[in-house]
């Protein structure tokens, strides 16, 4: 009964806050997009969302949360999809300078994979607005509200979405021989990501050489 009351309390609280979190997600998306455009950093897409009530209910029901209202940090989420893996780290540096990062609850999924393992790779930050922004009227209402920023390349995103969809339909009980095929594919996509990185760098180098040659 205590567990059920805990979940009901969280859901009731969230229903009153959901519109505020929706505003928060849109504001964070706008801030990030403006910075990347100003710095002429190319990206594939930026999306924001708020957690659905049903999804929150399932998450709050997990035993690991003693106080879901304080412990669940992804009610507002922003996903940045880059063209190349190298851009993930460039944008990560910008995110760390722009927002207050909760490093204890943030993670780089690639750091969690053993050297001989393949799987889901992506960077997740749990963050809040910095005090300098919160002093402005349009941001003050977001004080204390956390949001999640996820950054991954388009190939990492493709693999994660397909793997999640298959696993979700089988409630995480995907047979080992099928899991292995997903992980082999993840390895192939990781190699493709690296090749795209190298190709992009060589194209940029060639473009610079052509420009220098024309200027001479």
N, C-alpha and C positions, 0 to 999 in steps of 0.2 A: 504493500500500500504506500509506503514511504517513497519508493521508486516512482510509482505512478503519479503521486502528488508533485514530485520534483519535476517530472516531465510536463505535467499540466501547468505548473507555475511558469516554466520556461516558455511554453507555447503561448500562454496568455500574455506574458511580458513582451514577447516578440511581435505579436499581433499589433500591439500599441506602438512598437518601434519600427516596424517593417518599412514604412514610408520614409522614415529618416535614414534608414540604412540604404534604401534605394537612391536617395539623394546623395548619400556618401559615395556609393559606388560610381555614380555618374560623375561626381566631382573629381574623384581620383582618376577616373579614365580621362577626363578632360585635361587635368594637370599633366599627366604622363604624355598624352598625345601632343600637347602644345610644346613640351620640352623636346620631344624627339623630332618634331617638325622643325622647330627653331634651330636645332643642331644638325639638321639634314641627315638624320639617321633613318635609314630605310627599314621598314618593318612590314610584315604581311598583314597583321590585324591586331586590334585591341578591342576587347569586349569586357563589359561589366555585367554583373548579375547579383541578385540577392538570393539567399537560400530559400527554397520553398518551405512552407510550413510542414509538409509531410516529410521532407528530407530532414528537417530539423528534429522532428519527432523521433525519427529512427536514430539519429545521431545522439540525441539527449538520453535515449534509453540505454545506451551502452554503459556498462558498469564502471568504466574508467572515469566518468564524470561525477564528481561529488557535488559540484555547483556549476551546472551547465551555463548559467547566465554569465559567469566570470570566465569559464574555461573554454567555451566554444568561440573561436576567433575568426571564423570564415563566413559570418552572416552576410558580409559584403565581399565580393571577390572580383578581381580584375585579372584577365588572362592576356598576356602579350605573346603573340606568335611571331617569331623572327624568320627570315629567309634562311639564315645560316646559323650554325651552332656558335660560331665565334661572336655573333651579335648578342647572344644570350648574356655573355659575360660583360660586354660593353654596356648593355642596358642595365645589368645588375649593378654596376658601379654607379650609374646615374640614380637608380632607385635608392641605393644606400645613402646617397648624398641629399636626396630630396625629402625623404621621410625618416621618421624615427623607427628604427627596426628593433623588433623584439627577437633578438638572436636566439634566445632560449627555445622559442617555438618555431623558428625558421629553419629551413634545411635545403641542402643541395642534394637531390636524390641520387645524382651520379656518385657522390661521396659515400653513399650507403651501399653501393654495389661492390662486391668482392671483385678482385682483378679477373677472376675466371667466370664471372657472371654477366649476363646480359639482361636487360629489362628496362623498366620505366625510368626515364631520365627527365628531370626538370628541376627548376629552381623555385622554391616557395619562400616568400617573405611574409611574416605577420608584422604589420606596421600600423602606425598612427601618424597624424599630421604633426609636424614640428610646431613648437610654441610660437615661432615667428609667424606662422600662418594662422594659428588659432587666435592670435590677437586681432585679426581682421574679422569684421562683422560677419562676412559670408561663410567663414570657417568656424566661428566660435561654437556653433551648435554641435559640431562634430567632436568636441573635446572628450577624450576618453574612449572614443569608439575605435575599435580595431577592425582592420580589413586584411584580406590576403591578396598578395600579388604573385601570380604564377607566370614564369617565363620559360618558354621552350621553343625549339626550332620547329619548323613546319613538318619535318620528318618525324621528330619525336612526338609531335602532336598526333600525327596520323597513326603511329603505332599504338600510342596510349589509348586513343579513342576506340580503335578496333579491338584491342585486348580487353578493355573495360567492358565493351558491349558484349563480347562473347562470354566473359566471366560472369557478368551481371545476369545474363540469361540462364546460367547454370548455377547461380548463387555461389560463385567462387569455387565450384567443384569441377573445374575443367580437368579432364583426364591428363595424366602426365605426358603421354605421347603428343597430345595437342599443345600442351603448355610448352613443351620443348620446341615445337615448330614455331611458336610465337617468339621464343627467345632467340632462336636461330635467325628469324626475320629481324629482330631487334638488332642483332649483331651486324647484319647486312646494311640496315639503315644507318647504324653508327658509322660504318665505313663510308657509306654514301655521303653522310653529313661531312665527314672529314675531307672527302674528295671535292665536294662543293666548296668548302672553305678554301682549299688550295686553288681551285679553279677561279674563285672570285678574286683572290689575292693576285693571281697571275694576270687576270683581265685588267684589274686596277693598275698593276705595274705596266702593262702594255699600253694602256690609255695614257699614263703619265709620260711614258717614253715618246709616244706619238706627239703629245702636246709639246714636250721639250724640243723635239725635232722641228716642229713647225715654228716655234718661237725663235729658233736660232737663225 
